[in-house]
Amino acid sequence: MIIALAGNQNCGKTTLFNRLTGGHQHVGNWPGVTVEKKSGRLLRKWLPEGGEPIEIVDLPGVYSLSPFSQEEEITRHCLTQNALDLIVNVVDATHLERNLYLTLQLLALGRPLVVALNLMDRLQASGGRIDIALLSRRLGVPVVTICARTGVGIPALVQAAVEKQSPVFRADDGILCTGPAKSALLELSDSIRQNPALQHTLQIAGFPEDTRAAAAMLMESGTAGLQRLSAHSSEVNFSPLLRTLRSLEARTGLSSAAALAAGRYCWLERLVTACCTQREHAQRTIQWDGLLVRSSWAIPVVAMVLCGVFYTAFGRPGQALTDAFASLLQTGIQLVAKLLEKWHAAPGLQYLLVDGLLPGVCSVLGFLPPLMLLMFLLNLLEESGYLARVVFLMDRPLRVMGLSGRSLIPFLMGFGCTVPAVMSARSMRSQRERLLTVLLTPLMSCGAKLPVYLLLTRFFFPNRQLLVIAALYLLGILTAATAGWLMNRTAAARPTEPFLLELPAYRLPSLRNALREVWHRGCEFLSRVFTVILLATLAVWLLSRYTFALKPAMDLKESMLGVTAGWLSPVFQLCGFAHPAATAALLTGLLAKENIVSTLMVLVAMPETAGAAGMALHRVFPNSLSAFAFLVFVLLYPPCAAATAALARETGNRRIAIAAYAGHLLLAWLASMLVYQLGNLFF
């Protein structure tokens, strides 16, 4: 059995999906397109006794089935063409009228449907009430009240879904529409029903079998869509349908799609008035928005909040966690060394594990606490509803770059991982805005670069570590803004589309959801550490210990890696870090940025004590200025291999991808060279 979850954005659909599947989801692409879909198996604890396994598909959040973006088109295609057993429509009970418009479109499809009224706890807390029985009768489908955040009502929802009740349209309700649009829909439906050839042609073109659903889809496509359809089916007479649509447009002065929407909203207004008693539950949100969005304090508050997040993650709290975890890892390495010695392991194996693999891998693992702390804090901001306000406030500055507030979502995700950030740009309606966002997102400091920042700032900027890391993050943002402004000036000038954003209500963040997201991020990080980074560390260790003649190398310069890096090292002479170890670290960083830390650990044979470690790194970077120039290069040069592949796939043009890769290399070299040369000049 396959169940699709459909609903507006911010209605709690994804929270319900995580509750039903336990967060164990499979991510893949829809057939033939690049938009991701999430699916998972319903947890056994929710299944009725003896029930068949159920697959849950989480569709992209949409406000209607009229396709304007790729996500809306995918949602409509899945609901109309795929073999689904049931649709669960997740509805925000605090914004019932707006959410139920999608419900009417889903009902018109003629597929089994269950309405899940979410956030009922918030509605009841504000004094609102909904007559569930009357709402169910008027819609003709089961309506179940739930709270996805706490799990209340989930068993009843699953029971209603298993029963798979089909929509039943009451005669007095017609087809859930009023006014001229209702008459036109009935007329179109009768015309289709009385003409089997027309009905067959519409089904071949992808229209639903239900005549009322097909009539609604025809009305949404309008006369232009019907004329395109008739041009490919000359044997069928579409004239009656065209006359009906033109008559509706003449009577209302609106397009047929707009007339249908007006008729549905009129019907919904009457329904909500009859079923609901809602009190003003948004007063607190309005009061907070007066301070955090509309006042002159809005931008300073954003700055203070983000500074607080970064201080917690990278300041004393994060540093304390990092030091404790690093000490634990160091103790583990010493324990492994003693066990290998006690078991009389081969000297070569001891050398490989104790001096090669374990220090390299643990050097990356040591920076897991601040990374997870940063992800946790950002998730709390998102859960509270404040992150959406930050997106709204950044819309005006982003328009200078030819972008809109939509681009801030990929940019913010880019601070975690560039791959999903680049892929999230698919929801943008403008191809130009989407391309600009994809090209600029890699300039954000992803979480994989953070271990490099923490390592070098710890030894070269011990008293200004937080300040230097914040400067690097800010430099990435300013570079993206400047590059976007230049590309917007040189590209063909086109007005940026209006940015519409629904601001969710403020609420206490869910620690459960935040911890679940941090857990997934941590598992993803660990999977990279023990696969790509482990193999890369092993390869770096072997290449740095043997010559091309497969003989032990006396030092790094004689090794295979040292010789290869030595060929490229002169390129970085003007940047201040021409040591082969730095060049080798940058080369392995093209595969995964965490490899930079492990490579430096292996190549400088970093001792156990912090003082000796600092001396070893000073052989690679002569002074703090060269270390900072190296960090600037790491910030701006091309992202990891996975992100590069995602960028190439999203641009859909190999030349653009190659040009972007070369542009990142050139930008990184120029920026680091300027930092080092100007720093030497003035300091």
C-alpha positions as CSV (number, residue, x, y, z in Angstrom):
1,M,0.0,0.0,0.0
2,I,1.3,3.4,-1.0
3,I,0.2,6.6,0.8
4,A,1.2,10.1,-0.4
5,L,1.3,13.0,2.1
6,A,0.2,16.3,0.4
7,G,-0.2,19.7,1.9
8,N,0.8,23.4,2.0
9,Q,4.2,24.5,3.1
10,N,4.7,24.8,6.9
11,C,1.6,22.7,7.7
12,G,3.6,20.0,9.6
13,K,3.7,17.5,6.7
14,T,7.3,16.6,7.1
15,T,6.9,16.4,10.9
16,L,4.1,13.9,10.3
17,F,6.3,12.0,7.8
18,N,9.1,11.7,10.4
19,R,6.6,10.6,13.1
20,L,5.1,7.9,10.8
21,T,8.4,6.5,9.5
22,G,10.7,7.3,12.5
23,G,12.8,9.5,10.3
24,H,14.1,6.4,8.4
25,Q,13.6,7.8,4.9
26,H,15.0,6.9,1.5
27,V,15.9,9.9,-0.7
28,G,15.9,9.6,-4.5
29,N,14.8,11.4,-7.6
30,W,11.4,11.3,-9.3
31,P,11.6,9.4,-12.6
32,G,12.9,11.6,-15.4
33,V,13.5,14.7,-13.2
34,T,16.0,15.9,-10.6
35,V,13.6,16.9,-7.8
36,E,14.1,14.8,-4.8
37,K,11.4,12.6,-3.2
38,K,11.4,11.2,0.3
39,S,9.8,7.9,1.1
40,G,9.8,5.5,4.0
41,R,8.0,2.5,5.6
42,L,5.3,3.1,8.2
43,L,6.6,2.0,11.7
44,R,5.3,-1.3,12.9
45,K,3.9,0.3,16.1
46,W,1.4,2.3,14.0
47,L,0.3,-0.6,11.9
48,P,-3.0,-2.3,12.8
49,E,-2.6,-6.0,13.8
50,G,-2.2,-8.1,10.6
51,G,-2.0,-5.0,8.4
52,E,0.0,-5.0,5.2
53,P,3.2,-2.9,5.0
54,I,2.6,0.7,4.1
55,E,5.0,3.0,2.1
56,I,4.8,6.7,2.9
57,V,5.8,9.3,0.2
58,D,6.4,12.9,1.3
59,L,5.5,15.1,-1.6
60,P,6.9,18.7,-1.9
61,G,4.8,21.3,-0.1
62,V,2.5,23.2,-2.5
63,Y,-0.4,25.6,-2.3
64,S,-2.3,24.4,-5.3
65,L,-2.1,21.8,-8.1
66,S,-1.7,24.5,-10.7
67,P,1.9,24.0,-11.7
68,F,4.2,27.1,-11.6
69,S,7.3,25.5,-10.2
70,Q,8.9,22.2,-10.9
71,E,8.0,21.0,-7.4
72,E,4.3,21.8,-8.0
73,E,4.4,20.0,-11.4
74,I,6.0,16.9,-9.7
75,T,3.3,16.9,-7.0
76,R,0.5,17.1,-9.5
77,H,2.0,14.4,-11.7
78,C,2.4,12.1,-8.8
79,L,-1.1,12.6,-7.6
80,T,-2.7,12.2,-11.0
81,Q,-0.5,9.6,-12.8
82,N,1.2,7.4,-10.1
83,A,-0.3,4.3,-8.6
84,L,-1.3,5.6,-5.2
85,D,-3.7,3.9,-2.9
86,L,-4.5,6.9,-0.8
87,I,-3.7,10.6,-0.3
88,V,-3.4,12.0,3.2
89,N,-4.0,15.8,3.0
90,V,-2.2,17.5,5.9
91,V,-4.1,20.7,6.8
92,D,-3.0,23.4,9.2
93,A,-6.1,23.9,11.5
94,T,-5.0,27.4,12.4
95,H,-5.2,28.5,8.7
96,L,-8.1,26.4,7.6
97,E,-9.6,28.3,4.7
98,R,-6.3,28.8,2.9
99,N,-5.2,25.1,3.4
100,L,-8.6,23.7,2.3
101,Y,-8.2,25.1,-1.2
102,L,-5.7,22.4,-2.0
103,T,-8.1,19.9,-0.3
104,L,-10.8,20.9,-2.9
105,Q,-8.3,20.3,-5.7
106,L,-7.4,16.9,-4.3
107,L,-11.1,16.0,-3.9
108,A,-11.6,16.8,-7.6
109,L,-9.0,14.1,-8.5
110,G,-11.5,11.5,-7.4
111,R,-8.9,9.5,-5.5
112,P,-9.3,8.1,-1.9
113,L,-8.5,10.9,0.5
114,V,-8.2,11.4,4.2
115,V,-7.8,14.9,5.7
116,A,-5.5,15.2,8.7
117,L,-6.1,18.4,10.7
118,N,-2.8,19.2,12.2
119,L,-1.9,21.7,15.0
120,M,-5.2,21.3,16.7
121,D,-3.5,21.8,20.0
122,R,-2.5,25.3,19.0
123,L,-6.0,26.1,17.7
124,Q,-7.7,24.9,20.9
125,A,-5.1,26.7,23.1
126,S,-6.2,30.0,21.4
127,G,-9.9,29.2,22.0
128,G,-10.8,28.0,18.5
129,R,-13.1,25.1,17.8
130,I,-13.9,23.0,14.6
131,D,-17.0,20.8,14.1
132,I,-15.1,17.8,12.8
133,A,-18.3,15.8,12.0
134,L,-19.8,18.6,10.0
135,L,-16.6,19.3,8.2
136,S,-16.3,15.6,7.2
137,R,-19.9,15.5,6.0
138,R,-19.5,18.6,3.9
139,L,-16.2,17.4,2.3
140,G,-17.4,13.8,2.0
141,V,-14.1,12.3,3.3
142,P,-12.8,11.2,6.7
143,V,-11.3,14.1,8.8
144,V,-9.0,13.1,11.6
145,T,-7.5,15.5,14.2
146,I,-3.8,15.0,14.9
147,C,-0.8,16.7,16.5
148,A,2.2,15.5,14.4
149,R,4.7,17.0,16.9
150,T,3.5,14.9,19.8
151,G,1.9,11.9,18.0
152,V,-1.6,12.5,19.2
153,G,-4.2,11.1,16.8
154,I,-1.7,9.1,14.7
155,P,-3.5,5.7,15.3
156,A,-6.8,7.1,14.2
157,L,-5.2,8.5,11.1
158,V,-3.6,5.2,10.2
159,Q,-6.9,3.4,10.8
160,A,-8.8,5.8,8.5
161,A,-6.1,5.4,5.9
162,V,-6.3,1.6,6.0
163,E,-10.0,1.8,5.3
164,K,-9.3,3.7,2.1
165,Q,-12.7,5.4,1.8
166,S,-13.4,7.1,-1.6
167,P,-14.6,10.7,-1.9
168,V,-18.4,11.0,-1.8
169,F,-19.8,14.2,-3.3
170,R,-23.2,15.3,-1.8
171,A,-25.7,16.4,-4.4
172,D,-26.5,19.7,-2.6
173,D,-22.8,20.5,-2.5
174,G,-22.3,19.9,-6.3
175,I,-18.6,19.8,-6.9
176,L,-17.5,22.0,-4.1
177,C,-17.8,25.3,-5.9
178,T,-20.3,28.1,-6.2
179,G,-21.5,30.7,-8.7
180,P,-20.8,30.7,-12.5
181,A,-17.8,28.3,-12.1
182,K,-20.1,25.7,-10.6
183,S,-22.4,25.8,-13.6
184,A,-19.5,25.7,-16.0
185,L,-18.0,22.7,-14.3
186,L,-21.3,20.8,-14.4
187,E,-21.7,21.6,-18.1
188,L,-18.1,20.5,-18.9
189,S,-18.6,17.3,-16.9
190,D,-21.8,16.5,-18.8
191,S,-20.2,17.2,-22.1
192,I,-17.3,14.8,-21.3
193,R,-19.6,12.1,-19.9
194,Q,-21.8,12.2,-23.0
195,N,-18.9,11.9,-25.5
196,P,-16.9,8.6,-24.9
197,A,-14.4,9.5,-27.7
198,L,-13.7,12.8,-26.0
199,Q,-13.4,11.1,-22.6
200,H,-10.9,8.5,-24.1
201,T,-8.9,11.3,-25.7
202,L,-8.6,13.2,-22.4
203,Q,-7.5,10.1,-20.6
204,I,-4.7,9.5,-23.1
205,A,-3.6,13.1,-22.6
206,G,-3.2,12.4,-18.8
207,F,-6.6,13.7,-17.5
208,P,-8.3,11.8,-14.7
209,E,-11.0,9.2,-15.4
210,D,-13.5,11.0,-13.2
211,T,-15.4,13.4,-15.4
212,R,-15.6,16.1,-12.7
213,A,-11.9,15.9,-12.1
214,A,-11.2,16.1,-15.8
215,A,-13.6,19.1,-16.1
216,A,-11.8,20.9,-13.3
217,M,-8.4,20.3,-14.9
218,L,-9.7,21.6,-18.2
219,M,-11.0,24.7,-16.5
220,E,-7.6,25.3,-14.9
221,S,-5.8,24.8,-18.2
222,G,-8.1,27.5,-19.8
223,T,-9.0,28.0,-23.4
224,A,-5.3,28.2,-24.5
225,G,-4.6,24.7,-23.0
226,L,-7.8,23.3,-24.6
227,Q,-6.8,24.7,-28.0
228,R,-3.4,23.1,-27.7
229,L,-5.1,19.8,-26.9
230,S,-7.5,20.1,-29.8
231,A,-4.7,20.8,-32.2
232,H,-3.3,17.3,-31.5
233,S,-6.7,15.5,-31.6
234,S,-8.5,16.7,-34.8
235,E,-10.9,13.7,-34.8
236,V,-12.6,14.8,-31.6
237,N,-15.0,17.8,-31.4
238,F,-13.8,20.2,-28.6
239,S,-16.2,23.0,-29.6
240,P,-18.7,22.5,-26.8
241,L,-15.9,22.7,-24.2
242,L,-14.5,25.8,-25.8
243,R,-17.9,27.5,-25.8
244,T,-18.4,26.7,-22.2
245,L,-15.0,28.2,-21.1
246,R,-15.5,31.3,-23.3
247,S,-19.0,31.9,-21.9
248,L,-17.6,31.6,-18.3
249,E,-14.8,34.1,-19.1
250,A,-17.3,36.5,-20.7
251,R,-19.7,36.3,-17.7
252,T,-17.1,36.8,-15.0
253,G,-14.4,38.9,-16.7
254,L,-11.8,36.5,-15.4
255,S,-9.9,33.6,-16.9
256,S,-11.5,30.2,-16.4
257,A,-8.8,29.2,-13.8
258,A,-9.4,32.4,-11.8
259,A,-13.1,32.0,-12.0
260,L,-12.8,28.5,-10.6
261,A,-10.5,29.7,-7.8
262,A,-13.0,32.4,-6.9
263,G,-15.9,29.9,-6.8
264,R,-14.0,27.5,-4.7
265,Y,-12.9,30.2,-2.2
266,C,-16.5,31.4,-1.9
267,W,-17.6,27.8,-1.1
268,L,-14.8,27.5,1.4
269,E,-15.7,30.7,3.1
270,R,-19.2,29.4,3.7
271,L,-17.8,26.1,4.9
272,V,-15.4,27.6,7.4
273,T,-18.1,29.9,8.7
274,A,-20.4,26.9,9.3
275,C,-17.8,24.6,10.8
276,C,-15.4,26.7,12.7
277,T,-15.2,29.1,15.7
278,Q,-11.8,30.6,15.5
279,R,-10.6,33.4,17.8
280,E,-7.7,35.7,17.1
281,H,-4.7,33.4,17.6
282,A,-2.1,35.5,15.7
283,Q,-2.0,38.4,18.1
284,R,1.2,37.3,19.8
285,T,2.8,36.6,16.4
286,I,1.8,40.2,15.2
287,Q,3.3,41.7,18.4
288,W,6.6,39.8,18.0
289,D,6.8,40.6,14.3
290,G,6.4,44.3,15.1
291,L,9.8,44.1,16.9
292,L,11.6,41.4,14.9
293,V,10.5,42.2,11.3
294,R,9.0,45.7,10.9
295,S,11.0,47.8,13.4
296,S,14.5,49.4,13.0
297,W,15.8,46.7,15.4
298,A,15.1,43.9,13.0
299,I,18.5,43.7,11.4
300,P,20.5,44.3,14.6
301,V,18.5,41.5,16.3
302,V,19.4,39.2,13.4
303,A,23.0,40.1,13.8
304,M,22.9,39.5,17.6
305,V,21.2,36.1,17.2
306,L,23.6,34.9,14.6
307,C,26.6,36.1,16.7
308,G,25.2,34.3,19.6
309,V,24.9,31.1,17.6
310,F,28.5,31.4,16.4
311,Y,29.8,32.2,19.8
312,T,28.0,29.2,21.3
313,A,29.3,26.9,18.6
314,F,32.9,28.2,18.2
315,G,33.5,30.2,21.4
316,R,34.1,28.9,24.9
317,P,31.2,26.4,25.0
318,G,32.1,24.8,21.7
319,Q,35.8,24.9,22.5
320,A,35.2,23.1,25.8
321,L,33.3,20.3,24.0
322,T,36.0,20.1,21.3
323,D,38.9,19.8,23.9
324,A,37.1,17.2,25.9
325,F,36.3,15.1,22.8
326,A,39.8,15.5,21.4
327,S,41.2,14.3,24.7
328,L,38.9,11.3,24.6
329,L,40.1,10.5,21.1
330,Q,43.7,10.9,22.0
331,T,43.2,8.5,24.9
332,G,41.6,6.0,22.5
333,I,44.7,6.2,20.2
334,Q,47.0,5.6,23.1
335,L,44.9,2.6,24.2
336,V,45.0,1.1,20.7
337,A,48.8,1.6,20.6
338,K,49.2,-0.3,23.9
339,L,46.9,-3.1,22.8
340,L,48.8,-3.6,19.5
341,E,52.0,-3.7,21.4
342,K,50.6,-6.1,23.9
343,W,49.3,-8.4,21.1
344,H,52.8,-8.2,19.4
345,A,51.3,-6.9,16.2
346,A,53.6,-6.4,13.2
347,P,55.6,-3.2,13.4
348,G,54.3,-2.1,10.0
349,L,50.7,-2.5,11.1
350,Q,51.4,-0.5,14.3
351,Y,53.1,2.2,12.3
352,L,50.2,2.4,9.8
353,L,47.5,2.5,12.5
354,V,49.1,4.6,15.2
355,D,51.0,7.1,13.1
356,G,48.9,7.1,10.0
357,L,45.2,6.2,10.0
358,L,44.1,6.9,13.5
359,P,45.6,10.4,13.9
360,G,44.3,11.4,10.5
361,V,40.7,10.1,11.1
362,C,40.6,11.3,14.7
363,S,41.8,14.8,13.7
364,V,38.5,15.1,11.7
365,L,36.4,13.4,14.3
366,G,37.7,15.9,16.9
367,F,35.7,18.7,15.3
368,L,32.3,16.9,15.4
369,P,31.0,18.6,18.6
370,P,31.1,22.3,17.3
371,L,29.6,21.2,13.9
372,M,26.7,19.3,15.6
373,L,26.2,22.2,18.0
374,L,25.9,24.7,15.1
375,M,23.4,22.4,13.3
376,F,21.4,22.0,16.5
377,L,21.1,25.8,17.1
378,L,20.2,26.5,13.4
379,N,17.4,23.8,13.7
380,L,16.1,25.4,16.8
381,L,15.9,28.7,15.0
382,E,14.0,27.1,12.1
383,E,11.6,25.2,14.5
384,S,10.9,28.5,16.3
385,G,9.8,30.2,13.1
386,Y,12.4,32.9,13.3
387,L,14.6,31.6,10.5
388,A,11.7,32.4,8.0
389,R,11.8,36.0,9.3
390,V,15.5,36.2,8.5
391,V,14.8,35.0,5.0
392,F,12.2,37.7,4.6
393,L,14.5,40.4,5.9
394,M,17.2,39.4,3.5
395,D,15.0,39.7,0.4
396,R,15.8,43.3,-0.3
397,P,19.6,43.0,0.0
398,L,19.5,39.9,-2.3
399,R,17.7,41.8,-5.0
400,V,20.9,43.8,-5.6
401,M,22.4,40.5,-6.7
402,G,19.4,39.7,-9.0
403,L,18.1,37.2,-6.5
404,S,15.2,37.1,-4.0
405,G,14.7,35.9,-0.5
406,R,14.2,32.4,-1.9
407,S,18.0,32.2,-2.5
408,L,18.7,32.6,1.2
409,I,17.4,29.0,1.9
410,P,20.1,27.4,-0.2
411,F,22.7,29.8,1.2
412,L,21.8,28.9,4.7
413,M,21.8,25.2,3.9
414,G,25.2,25.8,2.4
415,F,26.6,26.5,5.8
416,G,25.8,22.8,6.6
417,C,26.5,21.0,3.3
418,T,26.8,22.3,-0.3
419,V,25.2,19.2,-1.9
420,P,21.6,19.6,-0.5
421,A,22.0,23.4,-0.7
422,V,22.6,23.3,-4.4
423,M,19.8,20.8,-4.9
424,S,17.3,22.9,-2.9
425,A,17.5,25.6,-5.6
426,R,15.3,23.4,-7.8
427,S,12.2,25.0,-6.3
428,M,12.9,28.4,-7.7
429,R,10.6,29.5,-10.5
430,S,13.1,31.6,-12.4
431,Q,15.8,29.6,-14.3
432,R,18.1,32.6,-14.2
433,E,17.7,33.0,-10.4
434,R,18.2,29.3,-9.9
435,L,21.4,29.3,-11.9
436,L,22.8,32.3,-10.0
437,T,22.0,30.6,-6.7
438,V,23.6,27.3,-7.7
439,L,26.8,29.1,-8.8
440,L,27.1,31.3,-5.6
441,T,26.1,28.7,-3.0
442,P,29.6,27.0,-2.9
443,L,31.0,30.3,-1.6
444,M,29.3,29.7,1.7
445,S,31.4,28.0,4.4
446,C,30.1,24.4,4.5
447,G,30.5,22.4,7.7
448,A,33.3,20.3,6.1
449,K,35.6,23.5,6.1
450,L,35.0,24.1,9.8
451,P,37.6,21.5,11.0
452,V,40.2,23.3,8.8
453,Y,39.3,26.6,10.4
454,L,39.4,25.3,13.9
455,L,42.7,23.5,13.4
456,L,44.7,26.5,12.1
457,T,43.1,29.2,14.2
458,R,43.8,27.1,17.3
459,F,47.5,27.4,16.7
460,F,47.9,30.6,14.8
461,F,45.2,32.7,16.4
462,P,44.6,31.3,19.8
463,N,43.3,34.6,21.3
464,R,41.2,35.6,18.3
465,Q,39.9,32.2,17.1
466,L,36.2,33.2,17.1
467,L,36.9,36.5,15.4
468,V,38.9,34.9,12.6
469,I,36.3,32.2,12.0
470,A,33.5,34.8,11.9
471,A,35.6,36.9,9.5
472,L,35.9,33.8,7.2
473,Y,32.2,33.2,7.2
474,L,31.6,36.9,6.5
475,L,34.2,37.0,3.7
476,G,32.3,34.1,2.0
477,I,29.0,36.0,2.2
478,L,30.6,39.3,0.9
479,T,32.3,37.4,-1.9
480,A,29.1,35.8,-3.0
481,A,27.3,39.2,-2.8
482,T,30.0,40.8,-5.0
483,A,30.1,38.0,-7.5
484,G,26.3,38.0,-7.7
485,W,26.2,41.8,-8.2
486,L,28.8,41.5,-11.0
487,M,27.0,38.6,-12.7
488,N,23.7,40.4,-12.4
489,R,25.2,43.5,-14.0
490,T,26.8,41.6,-16.9
491,A,23.9,39.2,-17.6
492,A,20.8,40.3,-19.5
493,A,18.8,42.5,-17.2
494,R,15.5,40.8,-16.1
495,P,13.3,41.9,-13.2
496,T,13.4,39.5,-10.3
497,E,10.1,37.8,-9.6
498,P,8.1,38.9,-6.6
499,F,8.9,37.0,-3.4
500,L,6.0,35.6,-1.5
501,L,6.7,33.9,1.8
502,E,4.4,32.5,4.5
503,L,5.7,33.4,7.9
504,P,4.9,30.6,10.3
505,A,3.7,31.4,13.8
506,Y,6.2,31.6,16.6
507,R,6.4,28.5,18.7
508,L,8.6,26.7,21.1
509,P,11.1,24.6,19.1
510,S,10.8,20.8,19.2
511,L,14.0,19.4,20.8
512,R,13.0,16.0,19.4
513,N,13.0,17.2,15.8
514,A,16.2,19.2,16.3
515,L,18.0,16.3,17.8
516,R,16.7,14.0,15.1
517,E,18.1,16.3,12.4
518,V,21.5,16.6,14.3
519,W,21.5,12.8,14.5
520,H,21.1,12.4,10.7
521,R,23.8,15.1,10.2
522,G,26.1,13.3,12.6
523,C,25.6,9.9,10.9
524,E,26.2,11.5,7.5
525,F,29.5,13.0,8.8
526,L,30.6,9.7,10.4
527,S,29.8,7.8,7.2
528,R,32.1,10.2,5.3
529,V,34.8,9.9,8.0
530,F,34.9,6.1,7.9
531,T,34.6,5.8,4.1
532,V,36.0,8.6,1.9
533,I,38.2,10.2,4.5
534,L,39.5,6.9,5.8
535,L,40.5,5.7,2.3
536,A,41.9,9.2,1.5
537,T,44.0,9.1,4.7
538,L,45.3,5.7,3.9
539,A,46.2,6.8,0.3
540,V,47.9,10.0,1.6
541,W,49.9,8.0,4.1
542,L,51.1,5.5,1.5
543,L,51.8,8.1,-1.1
544,S,53.8,10.2,1.4
545,R,55.9,7.2,2.7
546,Y,57.0,5.7,-0.6
547,T,58.7,6.9,-3.8
548,F,57.7,6.2,-7.3
549,A,60.1,3.3,-7.2
550,L,58.0,1.9,-4.3
551,K,60.9,2.3,-1.9
552,P,60.6,4.0,1.6
553,A,60.9,7.8,1.3
554,M,63.4,9.5,3.5
555,D,61.3,12.6,3.7
556,L,58.2,14.1,2.1
557,K,60.0,15.7,-0.8
558,E,61.1,12.2,-2.1
559,S,57.7,10.6,-1.8
560,M,55.2,10.3,-4.6
561,L,52.9,12.8,-3.0
562,G,55.7,15.2,-2.3
563,V,57.0,15.1,-5.8
564,T,53.5,15.7,-7.3
565,A,52.8,18.5,-4.8
566,G,56.3,20.0,-5.5
567,W,55.4,20.5,-9.1
568,L,52.4,22.6,-8.1
569,S,53.8,24.3,-5.0
570,P,55.5,27.3,-6.9
571,V,51.9,28.3,-7.9
572,F,51.3,29.2,-4.3
573,Q,54.5,31.1,-3.7
574,L,52.8,34.5,-3.9
575,C,50.1,33.2,-1.5
576,G,52.6,32.4,1.2
577,F,52.0,28.6,1.5
578,A,54.3,26.9,-1.0
579,H,55.1,24.0,1.2
580,P,54.4,20.6,-0.5
581,A,52.3,19.5,2.5
582,A,49.9,22.5,2.1
583,T,49.6,21.8,-1.7
584,A,49.0,18.1,-1.0
585,A,46.3,19.0,1.5
586,L,44.5,21.2,-1.0
587,L,44.7,18.4,-3.7
588,T,43.1,15.9,-1.3
589,G,40.6,18.5,-0.2
590,L,39.1,18.5,-3.8
591,L,37.7,15.1,-2.9
592,A,36.4,16.1,0.6
593,K,37.3,19.2,2.6
594,E,37.8,17.1,5.8
595,N,40.8,15.5,4.0
596,I,42.7,18.7,4.4
597,V,43.0,18.2,8.2
598,S,43.8,14.5,7.9
599,T,46.4,15.1,5.2
600,L,48.2,17.8,7.3
601,M,48.1,15.5,10.3
602,V,49.7,12.6,8.3
603,L,52.3,14.7,6.4
604,V,53.7,16.7,9.3
605,A,53.6,13.7,11.6
606,M,51.9,15.7,14.2
607,P,53.1,14.9,17.8
608,E,50.8,14.3,20.7
609,T,51.4,17.6,22.6
610,A,49.7,20.8,21.5
611,G,53.0,22.8,21.6
612,A,54.8,20.3,19.4
613,A,51.8,20.3,17.1
614,G,52.0,24.0,16.7
615,M,55.7,23.8,15.9
616,A,55.0,21.2,13.2
617,L,52.4,23.4,11.5
618,H,54.7,26.4,11.6
619,R,57.1,24.4,9.3
620,V,54.2,24.4,6.8
621,F,53.0,27.9,7.4
622,P,55.8,30.3,8.3
623,N,53.5,32.9,10.0
624,S,49.9,33.6,10.9
625,L,49.4,35.6,7.7
626,S,50.3,32.6,5.5
627,A,47.9,30.4,7.5
628,F,45.1,33.0,7.1
629,A,45.8,33.1,3.3
630,F,45.6,29.3,3.2
631,L,42.2,29.5,5.0
632,V,40.9,32.1,2.5
633,F,41.9,29.7,-0.3
634,V,40.1,26.8,1.4
635,L,37.0,29.1,1.8
636,L,36.8,30.0,-1.9
637,Y,38.3,27.1,-3.9
638,P,36.0,24.5,-5.6
639,P,33.7,22.4,-3.3
640,C,34.1,18.7,-2.7
641,A,33.6,16.1,-5.5
642,A,30.0,15.4,-4.5
643,A,29.1,19.0,-4.5
644,T,30.9,19.6,-7.8
645,A,28.9,16.7,-9.3
646,A,25.6,18.2,-7.9
647,L,26.5,21.6,-9.4
648,A,27.2,20.1,-12.8
649,R,23.9,18.2,-12.7
650,E,21.9,21.2,-11.6
651,T,23.3,23.6,-14.2
652,G,22.6,21.1,-16.9
653,N,25.5,22.5,-18.9
654,R,29.0,21.0,-18.9
655,R,30.6,24.2,-20.1
656,I,29.0,26.3,-17.3
657,A,30.1,23.7,-14.7
658,I,33.7,23.7,-16.0
659,A,33.7,27.5,-16.1
660,A,32.4,27.6,-12.5
661,Y,35.1,25.2,-11.4
662,A,37.9,27.2,-13.0
663,G,36.4,30.4,-11.7
664,H,36.4,29.1,-8.1
665,L,40.1,28.2,-8.5
666,L,41.1,31.5,-9.9
667,L,39.0,33.4,-7.3
668,A,40.6,31.5,-4.5
669,W,44.1,32.1,-5.8
670,L,43.6,35.8,-6.4
671,A,41.9,36.3,-3.0
672,S,44.6,34.5,-1.0
673,M,47.4,36.2,-3.0
674,L,45.9,39.6,-2.2
675,V,45.5,38.8,1.4
676,Y,49.1,37.7,1.8
677,Q,50.7,40.4,-0.3
678,L,48.7,43.3,1.2
679,G,49.2,41.8,4.6
680,N,52.9,41.9,4.2
681,L,52.7,45.4,2.8
682,F,50.8,46.9,5.7
683,F,51.7,44.7,8.6
